[in-house]
Amino acid sequence: MAGNTLLFKSNYAVSSKIEPFYKGGKVQISHDEQYIFCTCGPKVNILQIDTGKIIHSIEQDDQEDITSFSLSPDDEVLVTASRALLLKQWDWKQEKCARSWRAIHNVPVASMTFDCTSTLLATGGCDGTIKLWDVVKQYCTHNLKGSSGVVHLVEFHPDISRLQLFSSSVDCGIRIWDLRTSKCICVLESHYSAVTALAFSPDGQTLISSGRDKICSVWDLKKKAVKRTVPVYEAVEGVVLLPGTSDYSQMGVKGEGLHFVTAGSKGVLRVWDSSSARCVFTQVLPDAPALKIEEGDLDPRSLMHLLPMPRSNRLATVTAEHNILIYQMPALTVQQQFVGYNDDVLDVKFLGKDDTHIVVATNSSQLKVFELATNSCQILYGHTDTILSIDVFRKGSMFASCAKDNSLRLWKMDLKSGHVRCVAQGSGHSNAVGSVACSRLKKAFLVSGSQDCTIKVWDLPDPLPDVGCEPVLMTARLTEKAHDKDVNSVTISPNDKLLASGSQDRTAKLWSLADMSLLGVFRGHSRGVWCVQFSPVDQVLATASADGSIKIWSIQDFSCLKTFEGHDASVLKIIFVSRGTQLVSSGSDGLVKLWTIKTNECVKTFDAHQDKVWALHGGSKDDLMVTGSADSTITLWKDVTEVELAEEQAKQEDQVLKQQELSNLLHEKKYLKALGIAISLDQPHTALRVIREIRQQEDGIQELEKTLLKLRQDQKASVLRYSVVWNTNSRSCLDAQAVLQVLLTHLSPEEILQYQGTRTHLEGLIPYTERHMQRISRLLQASMFLDYMWQKMRITGGIDSVNLDDDEMDTSPQSIFIIDKQPVEMTDNPVSRHQQEDEEEDLEDSEKTEELLDEDESVSTSKSARVNGMKPNGVNRVVDGGQVSSEESEDEDDVMEITAKSADSDPSKTANIRTQAA
């Protein structure tokens, strides 16, 4: 039974994130084909292809956007150019800037590239100039002028012996520069629009250029003339030559001539024969309907970059939607897809038998299915407008989506391959469909809620078509006018008998799914209801509203049972966790909150997003949670309650064992190991206990010195940090000063300053140490005055007592003087008798003085040392025997004042006062 005990969740930890890593601009693949380099504002992100994780992020200190970058062919040097007109050379594996220098360009750098030796860097500026840099010797070698406008393309000829540089600017010509003479030797003119890419043949004699004028030109570099013009009939953004070493018959390549691949605005790859100017192969994309694109907007599926990966015989493309796709040749099958930027994440759900995937709806017409292990993404086409909501069937292999195109679709995942295909679709709403819900017990029906204020119930086709077949049409079985405004959310009860809906009209309603009859209305929210959820175990309904509150309702009498308030803005999504005993909510304030229903308590608030958290879903095993936000970030959370409890318990047990071991070590006088354990526990009080044990030994000073000097550097730093705390308390300041004396005596200032936070610690020692010195100075003055008074009492006591009147003397304290006059029959020798009387007098007065000191705690044992005729030898010896607080020093000042006044009036009266006090 103990194993079935319900454990309330207390904390979630971020397990992983899918964040934006590319928002447009240059993309480059390392020559070992393991990493993708891409720009994202002021950063260059480095994506590991195998895992899909961002392993490095090179960021500008000044937060200026990076305008261009280039990775050397040896994959060692990365150079970036920013809007601040700075060039920076990076050791990208360590994320460190090796050096930076002024770009000399008057305006930002638009393009850059390395030569094949990784020693020369060419930068093309927006000012029409090109500069060459020797990155080894660190100086500018060439300044090439003559281009008009922005130089957006620079490439070295692959044969370094030629020492030629090719460039293109807004005049649409391709300039060839001779680096020996720093002059332009030729301008290749064929294009009527911007030249986008250059590709050299293996022998370096042929050049292929592509442009947005929908043509590719094949150049003979010997004759500096066009051999052939290839009409491509689309704006071409990238061109790559096919190496002649592999069999590309699947791509239509039959001869041995030069073939090249183009990528452009139509979003497909094409293979061309350069000799005949014919297209021999066109890539077939998954069926996708025409999108609603406003005039002047770019097709999101168009290709912006085409990158070769010759080692693995692959190609990489970058789409206008910032997706990076890697194709395996010759079949051109998609091997991996990475989403650089998701835009607003509107909904996200776990998918797969063991929550291995997530399906994401973003501010686009495409669905994205991420494999969590590799972050590789499958993009699903079908809807023609923004997808608003997703819901998953219980087994996790089928899900439904709805969109602004007034339709909903049913998708099925092949569990073996992971591929997802649309198997059914339905339309019938007259406005955007904002919410969809799947049946819970069986895969039998769907429910949709729309902005046309209606709810529709859809029966699933039986049997469902196989993956790969044409999607079948669904028809609505029931339609009901449900609300006066947009239906924001619909959900189905665990037994498939009830339906709940939430609307912008501030109400939630309960329906019977059998005939869509209205059972009741939940009224109480002051603004629209964004989400409704049935409890998995209780007969209650939870609603989340734009008024910032969450309410729990009884579905028996429709009364409000509980209200949760804590979000500062609209609550957008809620889910039940911990078998219906807890809630998790997300809101427009970017926060995710965990609630315990029984106590109405917000257990934890999680802040991992910068914008509205639209999406929230729990895993099938109740140990995972995923959130999606308008900040384009998807966060995967893991329940760490049990882990934290186990760690806390293990930590407590470990501390108990270490405390026991510490006691044993102190008993065995193994101080070094004991102090090491106290430091490892990070317990200053325990460390102080060890220091005191050491100082109480006969050779305490030597033992303390020996122990402290044997500590490691980090342990010495910890002891120094503890000493700052000890020094603030008068009860432990002596121990702190003893430790400081050892450290400052035996360690050089340079070594001490290497400790973390040393400057702050030393500054914290100064004011309290000055206060302790002032207190010790007052103690020294007090002890010297007592010594003086005692000497005066001995000299004047016997003489003055004879002349004092009986009225002025108190009989009780006269014993000290009577002792001088009592006959002592110890020996017949008068000299010996006087010496013995003096010794007895010293002994008795010393005892009485010590009694006086015991009664007044403000006088330390250092005064006793003074009374016995001992002079203090230093600060430590003066206060070593006792502890002095600030309150004690105030009492000490009062005693000193009374004694001083008495001494000024009459020495004998002073003697009386002190004797009475004794």
Protein Blocks (a to p, Z undefined) as FASTA:
>chain_A
ZZmpccddfbdcdfbdcddfbegdjddddfklpaccddehjaccdddfklopafbdcddf
klpacfbdcddfklmaccdddfkopacdddfknopafbdcdehiabdcfbdcddfkomac
cdddfkopacdddfklopafbdcehiecjdfbdcddfblmlopaddddfkopacdddfkl
opafbdcdfbfbdcfbdcddfkopaccdddfkopacdddfklopafbdcdehiacfbdcd
ddfkbccklnopablcdcdddddfkopacdddfklopafbdcdddddddddddehiacfk
bcfbdcddfknopaddddfkopacddddfklpafbdcdfbgbjafbdcdedjkopaccdd
dfbfbdcdddfklopacdddfbfcdcfbdcddfkopaccdddfkopacdddddfknopac
dfbdcdhifbdcfbdcddfkbcfbccdddfkopacddddddddddehiacdddddfbdcd
fbfbdcfbdcddfklpaccdddfkopacdddfklopafbdcdhifbdcfbdcddfkbccd
ddddfkopacdddfklopafbdcdfbfbdcfbdcdeehhpaccdddfkopacdddfklop
afbacdfbfbdcfbccddfkopaccdddfkopacddddfklmmmmmmmmmmmmmmmmmmm
mmmmmmnopaklmmmmmmmnopaklmmmmmmmmmmpmklmmmmmmmmmmpcfklmmmmmm
mmmmmmmpmklmmmmmmmmmmmmmmpcfklmmmpghklmmmmmmmmmmmmmmmmmmmmmm
mmmmmmmmmmmmmmmmmmmmmmpcfklpcfklmmmmmmmmpccdfbfblklmmmmmmmmm
mmmmmmmmmmmmmmmmmbcfklmmmmnopacfbjklmmmmpccdfklmmmmmmmmmmmmm
mmmmomklmmmmmmmmZZ
